[in-house]
């Protein structure tokens, strides 16, 4: 189990150059969440589900919507949500 | 909001002369956990069938309480809270759980909290645990599904977890009863456990930025100082503060200022709570969880490769739905026949024991006939809830919602609305109850409002009677289908299409709001536990019989009385049928029919149909039996040739032309597609829409719009048809 490194302190360097939208990632990729931009209640729900800034997600499937592995649980998110999430893909 | 901790345990007698035997423990323990953690199974295993189902006041969420008895009269009342991912409410369910834990919805705050954590997804589950630990209440953790975790190669060290959390952790397998004895013992002592105390160490500048909000919460919002930091952090993240804070107007600007101050330190005020908690959870998991590597693709993933496949997913879904329908319509039939025969036999026995007269008539036709006509739907209800419970507990329901989401979203509903709408073809009563699986209250209400438009099984007798009498059996499309069958299908389609359209209208008017984007957890597939399923079916069947049955009983008696009084003596030489017709015409119900004639005349109906419509306000299937009574053909059912002949032969006294035409019949069917004539549905809507005044308001809206739609569409069919020259 990986202990998640927490970027609580510095919000300013959260958008590195290689970041992209979660919706643009491919199946099998792993990515680190940088920023959540969606409705407040959706963001609140996503964070409670473990999809918090700094956490790692695995893209299990990417067809008509996105299926993610977040801390061992499977989450299905619509594109409206995944397009508002900025991530840094770590490997393809 | 956080009051003093009430310890119901009476074991601490400090007055000197301590009694030899401590008085029995009486305590209330709240049960909380993420969805799909086996919480219901655990609840059922702990409480058996000693369960009381009610509603949280003013809201649509059901409140379930059970009791656990210990030695020496100890009683632990367990309050089963709705499944929650967190105490930062993102759904009405979660707000209710939080309110119950704070004792705001209910006078008493629980004395302790039992959190169910799923060992297979401990990291996610610990988020809720970490929040519960800070409520200022004694906490117990049931680490459930340790067997499933072991299968996945996950080992959780319970002792490490106890050290990390500072509260008792009891590993359990609720489905097999493992660990439950230890859990029961711990529950009986729950109130004597120490209240966990721990704080997050915030960076000094963040702590400073948060301090004014904390002071405000303590001074103005009655938050206990011990939990002020955590409540402040939580409030930064939630979309809106909960309604129970005493000074909500003052809280909002305080929160805005706190967010600005926290943001100025470089931290994100919306995510700081989640980041802190998951950072802490990371350390706990590192200590307590050992996970075999290379476990990426699980069995559930392999099933989902088919179940969520672009092509095979919908095919599998349709096959499962077809099976569901088949089970509701066909498998219930023998049981329904048996129940019908049983009701008939009871009626015969009661009838033979009593002398002819009003009392016998009331009991046999009013009470037994009326209530019996509802009880026969019990097998359908049981099968439907068994099937829905199976789909839900196995994990497939989340996949069905996933597959249907795109279609339902177009009319402003959520994927989860599909299952209740489908169930509506069988009966609107369980279908409305099934809307509970929808999280968002506006989605849920919109679904509830349109479910009765799906043609239920009680409309079938009416369609069958009228189609049989007035629609010719003509083969069409080269003999593949019959005009009668197409008409029947048309009625079902009309209801379905209208339901989707009306849902879209509701979501753009009374229940306006954005359609929430899909965030759906797909739980691992599991074999449902028979005991949990049985408990669900048992409680649903009980609710159906108690609530719908009492309403139907009252209505049956009232209708019987209206049709029976005032008594009219038959003229000499009248046949029994003629006497019955005369009695009905002169009865209170007959007068209602005559009074209604101006209302139904534009639809092409006379007073007799008016009476039948009036009589069927309680239950639509009464229409057929009332028509049978009016036309004096005795015990009529929808296949009764005698009744069909009478209807076809009825002549308008003024014009000399047939009274009922195909146009009138089609209009009448359209009327019944739309009209909400079912007391049970109204009663269930009242209850499920929130009970009390709120519930009645929604039930009135539902009944009103459906009646308006029924009249308007029947008017359009009849008058439009006449204009187009279809006769009438």
Interface residues (C-beta under 8 A of the other chain):
Chain A: X1 X3 X4 X6 X7 X8 X9 X10 X11 X12 X36 X38 X39 X40 X41 X42 X43 X44 X45 X46 X47 X48 X49 X50 X52 X53 X54 X55 X58 X60 X61 X63 X64 X65 X67 X69 X70 X71 X72 X73 X74 X75 X76 X77 X78 X80 X81
Chain B: X85 X86 X88 X90 X91 X120 X121 X123 X124 X127 X128 X203 X237 X238 X239 X263 X266 X267 X268 X270 X271 X272 X273 X274 X275 X276 X278 X279 X282 X283 X285 X286 X289 X291 X296 X300 X301 X304 X308 X310 X398 X402 X405 X406 X514 X516 X517 X518 X519 X520 X521 X522 X523 X524
